[in-house]
Amino acid sequence: MSSSSSGKVVYAAMAANAGIAATKFIAGAITGSSAMISEAIHSVIDTGNQALLLLGMHRSHKPPDEVHAFGHGKELYFWSLIVAIMLFGVGGGMAFYEGITHLLQPHALEDARWAYAVLAIAFVFEASSFTIALREMHRRRGKRTLLAAVHRSKDPAVFTVLFEDSAALAGLLVAFLGVFLGHRFENPYFDGAASVLIGLILAAVALVLAYESRGLLVGESAATAVVESIASIAGADQAVAAASSPLTMHLAPREVLLNLEVEFRPGVSAEEQLCAIDRIEERIREKHPEVTRIFIEARRATGAPAA
């Protein structure tokens, strides 16, 4: 998945959430709905989070320097972790606080029609943003299930938006039930309980995002199919007797670091080894352009270092 397609997903989500947040705050002020205020806070946090993702995407393209010899690709992974922290601490925390406050000091809804109208509009925009992110994820997943594709994805910009939009749709459903039940039974506690539940949903999604971001920051290997393909390419060269299992690590969604140890056949000269290394590197980059940095250690058949 290219960075441009990832950017489109983030920009679409950011535009949708900015407009939705404004309408939710207006509806919350008119109706006095705690769930609506919590949803407005949720949309504001999502908008800010998408801005942080865009910042991470921009900074991840900075070229290498003396301090960061492998570039700044992991900036995106860092900012996706910050997004998870914001979603948990600010989004979930404030929604939970708003709900508890409403339960302790309940007040009836004043005009539920505004809440219904805004929730319907918000659902349409959130569903559109969710569909865009889902389509991008489907392009990557291949034969894997969607959950497996998300877990193995190296592009947090897309799966973060996907999770946030999923939480947003679930939150809208909870807010609708809170408003409807509170209005139907004239019981404001339904509204406060809905706000608390929205906070719990945001906290749960934030923990999942933090878990995925942690794996990327620590350093995840390339997909199994890519690793096996690299080993096959190295082992197929006529000068190679054996190739060790490739060691890979994602530096960014489309940047992979590769360390490979190969054992050359007896009688292969140093010059022939260098030519073989060049061939292997060329074939790897041709088939897997995301492997941007390749380090190959050559060994003689005896196991002693050769080059």
Salt bridges, closest charged atoms under 4 A:
GLU39 OE1 - LYS24 NZ 2.88
GLU39 OE2 - HIS42 ND1 3.58
ASP46 OD2 - HIS42 NE2 3.00
ASP65 OD1 - HIS68 ND1 3.43
ASP65 OD2 - HIS72 NE2 3.33
GLU75 OE2 - ARG59 NE 3.13
ASP111 OD1 - ARG113 NE 3.16
GLU136 OE2 - ARG139 NH1 3.41
ASP191 OD2 - HIS102 NE2 3.58
GLU212 OE2 - HIS151 ND1 3.05
GLU220 OE1 - LYS154 NZ 3.57
ASP237 OD1 - ARG279 NH2 2.84
ASP237 OD2 - ARG283 NH1 3.30
GLU261 OE1 - ARG299 NE 3.19
GLU281 OE1 - ARG285 NH1 3.60
GLU290 OE2 - HIS288 ND1 3.82
GLU297 OE2 - ARG299 NH2 3.03
